[in-house]
Amino acid sequence: MLLPSWGCSQPGRACLYGRTATGLLSYHFWMADTSPGRMARLLGVRDSMMATNLLALAERGPTLVNAHNSHLQRNKSTMRMWEGPVEWWSAGAHLGDATPTPRVSAWYGYSPLDPTHVTDHDGLVFVKDTSRR
């Protein structure tokens, strides 16, 4: 294995740097493109990088992701730019086929949500403790 030979104590960080370098090289390659599809390709590369980073985070455990809706939606993203409308597949679309792993807990206060009650939602946040003022 390569990592121990150069003494990296954080293989996850090395993978992050590798993903970042690969993504930036791809992004800079497409920046030189002069075709009308340049912006759509750049947005697609960016969201592909986001999707790869989200997968890496998910491998570490449950993750709360905060992003603009268009980055996480499963449908094709659209935006009007100076050159006209642009369409691309967002990070959510890249990851949209994955089914979240069901959470199971023996804690009496945990009540799993029946997925048939909330179609088209990827997640919910429950506030455990709040202060009353």
C-alpha positions as CSV (number, residue, x, y, z in Angstrom):
1,M,0.0,0.0,0.0
2,L,1.4,3.4,-0.9
3,L,0.2,5.5,2.1
4,P,2.3,3.9,4.8
5,S,5.5,4.2,2.6
6,W,5.3,8.0,2.8
7,G,4.1,8.2,6.3
8,C,0.6,9.6,5.9
9,S,-1.3,9.3,9.1
10,Q,-4.5,10.5,7.6
11,P,-5.4,8.4,4.5
12,G,-8.8,10.1,4.2
13,R,-7.1,13.5,3.8
14,A,-4.8,12.1,1.1
15,C,-7.9,10.8,-0.8
16,L,-9.5,14.2,-0.4
17,Y,-6.4,15.9,-1.9
18,G,-6.4,13.4,-4.7
19,R,-10.1,14.0,-5.5
20,T,-9.6,17.7,-5.3
21,A,-6.6,17.7,-7.7
22,T,-8.4,15.4,-10.2
23,G,-11.5,17.5,-10.1
24,L,-9.6,20.8,-10.5
25,L,-7.6,19.4,-13.4
26,S,-10.8,18.3,-15.1
27,Y,-12.5,21.7,-14.4
28,H,-9.5,23.6,-15.8
29,F,-9.5,21.4,-18.9
30,W,-13.1,22.3,-19.6
31,M,-12.5,26.0,-18.9
32,A,-10.4,26.1,-22.2
33,D,-13.4,24.9,-24.1
34,T,-14.9,27.6,-26.4
35,S,-18.0,25.7,-27.5
36,P,-21.5,26.8,-26.5
37,G,-21.8,23.9,-24.1
38,R,-18.8,25.1,-22.0
39,M,-20.8,26.5,-19.0
40,A,-23.0,23.4,-18.8
41,R,-19.9,21.2,-18.7
42,L,-18.3,23.3,-16.0
43,L,-21.4,23.1,-13.9
44,G,-21.6,19.4,-14.4
45,V,-17.9,18.9,-13.4
46,R,-18.5,21.0,-10.3
47,D,-21.5,19.0,-9.3
48,S,-19.8,15.7,-10.1
49,M,-17.0,16.8,-7.7
50,M,-19.7,17.6,-5.0
51,A,-21.2,14.2,-5.5
52,T,-17.9,12.4,-5.1
53,N,-17.2,14.4,-1.9
54,L,-20.7,13.6,-0.5
55,L,-20.1,9.9,-1.1
56,A,-16.8,10.2,0.8
57,L,-18.5,11.9,3.7
58,A,-21.3,9.2,3.7
59,E,-18.6,6.5,4.0
60,R,-17.5,8.1,7.3
61,G,-21.0,7.9,8.8
62,P,-24.3,9.8,9.0
63,T,-23.9,13.3,7.5
64,L,-26.0,16.4,7.6
65,V,-25.6,18.3,4.3
66,N,-26.5,21.9,3.9
67,A,-26.6,23.2,0.3
68,H,-28.8,25.1,-2.1
69,N,-31.7,23.1,-3.4
70,S,-30.4,22.9,-6.9
71,H,-27.2,21.2,-5.7
72,L,-29.1,18.4,-4.0
73,Q,-32.2,18.0,-6.3
74,R,-32.5,14.8,-8.3
75,N,-34.0,16.5,-11.4
76,K,-31.9,18.3,-14.0
77,S,-30.8,21.7,-12.8
78,T,-31.4,24.8,-14.9
79,M,-30.2,28.4,-14.8
80,R,-30.3,31.4,-17.1
81,M,-26.8,32.8,-17.8
82,W,-25.5,35.5,-20.1
83,E,-25.4,33.1,-23.0
84,G,-28.9,31.8,-22.3
85,P,-30.4,28.8,-20.4
86,V,-28.0,26.2,-19.1
87,E,-28.9,22.6,-18.0
88,W,-26.8,20.1,-16.0
89,W,-27.1,17.2,-13.7
90,S,-26.6,18.3,-10.1
91,A,-24.9,16.4,-7.3
92,G,-28.3,15.1,-6.1
93,A,-29.0,13.7,-9.5
94,H,-25.6,11.9,-9.5
95,L,-26.5,10.3,-6.2
96,G,-30.3,10.0,-6.7
97,D,-30.4,6.3,-7.2
98,A,-28.9,5.5,-3.8
99,T,-31.3,4.5,-1.1
100,P,-30.5,5.8,2.4
101,T,-29.7,3.1,5.0
102,P,-32.5,2.8,7.4
103,R,-31.7,4.0,11.0
104,V,-32.5,1.5,13.8
105,S,-32.4,2.4,17.5
106,A,-33.3,0.6,20.6
107,W,-33.9,3.9,22.4
108,Y,-37.6,4.2,23.4
109,G,-37.9,7.8,22.2
110,Y,-36.8,6.9,18.6
111,S,-39.8,6.6,16.3
112,P,-38.9,5.7,12.7
113,L,-40.7,7.6,10.0
114,D,-42.9,5.6,7.7
115,P,-41.5,6.4,4.2
116,T,-45.0,6.0,2.7
117,H,-46.0,9.2,4.5
118,V,-43.4,11.5,3.1
119,T,-42.8,10.8,-0.6
120,D,-40.2,12.8,-2.4
121,H,-38.3,13.8,0.8
122,D,-34.7,12.7,1.3
123,G,-34.5,13.6,5.0
124,L,-36.0,15.3,8.0
125,V,-34.4,17.1,10.9
126,F,-35.8,16.7,14.4
127,V,-34.8,19.2,17.0
128,K,-34.1,17.3,20.2
129,D,-33.7,20.1,22.7
130,T,-34.8,23.7,22.5
131,S,-34.6,26.5,25.0
132,R,-37.7,28.3,26.0
133,R,-37.5,32.0,26.4
